[in-house]
Amino acid sequence: MIHIVPLRLIGALLALAPLVARADDAALCAAPPGGVPILAPLEHLATRLSNDGPLTIVAFGSSSTSGIGASSPDLNYPTQLQVDLRRVFPTREVSVINHGIAGEDAPEELARLQRDVVALHPDLAIWQVGTNAVLRRDDLNADGEWMREGVELLKHSGIDVVLMDLQYAPRVLERHAYPEMEELVANTAVEEHVGLFRRFALMRYWQSRHAPDAPAMVGGDGLHMTDTGYGCLAADLAASLVANWRAETKLAQRAHTAADSVAGLQAHSAATPGGPRLGIEMRRNDAMPFN
């Protein structure tokens, strides 16, 4: 059977290549083999993109979201993410709203979640969380509950969620609790069935690959990202979101094809009641690509 790929999917695939164009060297932003996958299905995002509807994303968090360390507001990661996604989807209305406030921790962010995210009715919320907690305390017992409460509010409000974990930076690595926080964010995403963007692992990968004279991803304060770091973060996050949409589109196409195949077999069975049942069952199994 010949499968026709929608033109919008072809266009998105062709547009993936220049996502790292903001960095002088594309290798600077290279992700690990296989990329930085967001595994949980982002159903609202997929629906918007597949139906050519307007897409609204709220970037929520602290200084990494507000853009401390960037030389211009245009170079924070949410603004650059919007540019990258509009490049991939030039006919769509894509808005990335920046609601990062420098210095905030999970309790403060949870307190304004309704006002700054839910009230805007976005399709997707990207919650950058964990760094300030690690910088301020070693006891993270309450942080998991704060994250779960926030994620559940977003989910119950019909919003897709991606959790972005802490940055790989010298001042973070000095703190004893950073491995626990990395695991806590990941476990929360798994338990709540929401997306996870592993910024910490991505930045560690950059660090392991870059030459000593490569542009710095973290600034001189040992904590906040640079223009290059924010640009690469936006590029790799955009690629991960597009890849998630592609995966959801393929699954939907396969499910549609399987349903058509089963419907055809049922019609054939009804028309030929004396036909061989074994052959029909075998063809039905072959038609189901999930087995």
Secondary structure, DSSP 4 states (H G I P E B T S, - for coil): -PPPPPHHHHHHHHHTGGGGTTSSSGGGGPPPTT-----S--HHHHHHHHTT--EEEEEEESHHHHTTT-SSGGGSHHHHHHHHHHHHSTTS-EEEEEEE-TT--HHHHHHTHHHHTGGG--SEEEEE-SHHHHHH-S--TTHHHHHHHHHHHHHHTT-EEEEE-----HHHHTSTTHHHHHHHHHHHHHHHT-EEE-HHHHHHHHHHHS-TTSPPSB-TTSSSB-HHHHHHHHHHHHHHHHHHHHHHHHHHHHHHHHHHHHHHHHHHHHH-TTS-HHHHHHHHHHH-TT-
